[in-house]
Amino acid sequence: MAYTTDQTATAEIERRDVDVQWLTCTADYGDDGSDGSSAGVETVASVDCEGETGDGRDITVTGQVTRAVDGSCVRGDLRADVGDKQLFRVSGLGDCESATPSPVEPPGSGQPAEPGRPTVTVTVTRTVWCQETTHCGAEGK
């Protein structure tokens, strides 16, 4: 859940011309002993992401996810803020058309997530500058 939210949110933020330096997401499936569902309502995980743009502005992505496809798509209610402005609020991120979303399940083979242990994923973007002219071309840049 956290991985998919991280990947799809990073892609959407960058699609909107914001340079994502890093983004870290956690997913909480609830620690109250319930499975997060009630009559007529799908299982929900809360997601919370924090990060930073290339120019030092804070990034936050928060919301509830009702469906996910590993690495491809999340559906629910997600909001992203960059600095002090809302960048987007959406009901889905990623390629949801070609993937078949499945109900959100805690990590593991049908086992509930360990209480108090959120899922964490980190995306880091690094810029590597060439320092040797033999590997950088004639100008040495």
Secondary structure, 3 states (H helix, E strand, C coil): CHHHHHHHHHHHHHHCCCCEEEEEEEEECCCCCCCCCECCECCCEEEEEEEEECCCCEEEEEEEEEEEECCCEEEEEEEEEECCEEEEEEEEEECCCCCCCEECCCCCCCCCCCCCCCEEEEEECCCCCCCCHHHHCCCCC
